[in-house]
Amino acid sequence: MSKISIVKPGLMTTIQDQGRTGYQHFGMPVAGAMDIYSLQLANLLVGNQRFEAALEITLMGPEIFFHDTRTVAITGGEISITVNDRLVPMYQTIYLQKGDTLKLANVSVGSRSYLAISGGFHIEKVMGSYATYMRGNIGGFHGRKLMTGDEIPLNQEKHQGYIGTRRVPVPLIPDLHTKNIRVIMGPEDAAFTEEGKRVFQRSEYQVSNQSDRMGYRLEGPKIQHVSEADIISGGINLGAIQVPGEGVPIIMMADRQTTGGYTKIANVISIDIPLVAQKKPGDSIKFDVITVEEAQMLLRQKEKELKNLEEEFRFMSKKIHSVKEYLIKVKENSYHVRVEEIEDDE
């Protein structure tokens, strides 16, 4: 069976998909990719289903040896990538041969990159998901982050052969430098004073060192409650912003607990959660309030963009007639060149 070998694991590299839904009432967190948008882009580039499991790479990248020919793509946080010490780009298909070594450096902008491999991983699902939940030691590869010497089996590729050089259009690549995060107020915003709500909406916060896949604790001006911060425990949405008694917000992320007893002043909108996921300690966040209707419109627009990109990739793959590869040497430099013959529209 085909596999990859982990030469160096990086700081925290785990297998993640869209997470396990339908089990929160049993106390099981959803887990899954922190930046679900980048996960989808990476999978589309290699011909996988959008939510196929991929590697989530946090801050420091791994070194991986490939035992057979595969198509890969890297998206998300900006990271330097080499194949056999040759630089290759992000946000486009990369074709690897048997015996190739893929190296990813440190994430320079953002905090998480995503590596999709054509076919995906040949591992067992737990509660309908491949997602690694390390606090529970379940999912992914033995319920943990990857380690040196791990050999992870791969599925057979869903497509046959060459799918073309796919690239994500620049307008669809997220701006990881932005500090503006859009939110919907509620559900317990009435538990805060008017001044407290003004502070929340006008202040700039920094991500603290006490932040992880469970939640992002922020540092900045305190948000005042009307009375107590504690409430009867209730369900916690992805992106819910809890404010404990000390008045500093916490954004609940992928590995969040299923219930909590702190007031929630607002909720990050779905399409901005990936932007939060790319923040690292010291990065700034400023909250912009929008309506539920605006959030729904933005979500529909993002979904349409992804579906259009998926259709465009499929269409272009069907137009490819043949592919030829050349090795061109100019003095001491060698260049790998791939020429695609495509169907003429006329």
C-alpha angles and dihedrals in degrees: 000000000000117000147162125233122217108226093172121006102207122223099302118350116169139167111251138171131167092305134245113297128188097043104082091100086063090053095257114139119227096233113172132126116344090211102040092174094060090045090057094047092051092050093048090053092058098040098256128133109275096253099040113139115270138170116276108207117199120204097311122052131224134237113233133188117211120215096195143013113296142162115233138175135190124209139160123048114034111263137164113246130194134182110202087343092306116123116243129183133252124238096036139081118280119197115213128193129211108284096024120139119215117202126189120192128202121313104255100184120028122002109256134052127186127221116196121191122200110257095017128231126321097224135122124268120234113208090346097309141088091209118132114234103184097185088061096034092231137125130016116050106345090326094286145088116280120273136198110281097025114143112201119194119227131214122240110272114266092217126052118240128315120015098180133253104305121192131182110237113247094243089061094053107098122241102240093184095068118109095189113105120182120225142178114227118241165336091181100015089125087070090070130075120248088250090050091054091048090052090051093050099042104037132090117228133195127220108247128219087251091078130111143143089299098056146336113238111203132209123216144076115358121248114225123227124213089232127323128012094210122091136169106290115264140168119295121222124211105269096020111153110220121193114200123199094280088065101237118125126241120199111214113225141185099302094043120143115259097242137024140180103216126101115261113217097185146342128237110239116251098251093050096052090085088057090053089048090059094056119104130195110299096024118126129242128190120184122228116193119223134166128265089247092054091049091051092049091050091049092051090049092051092048090050091051091052093048091048090050091050091052092047091053092049092048093050092048091056091054096058111105102175143350129212126188127205136185109215120191121200111182105303096345127091124202128194109215126188120195119198122200109208134184117268113240092216 
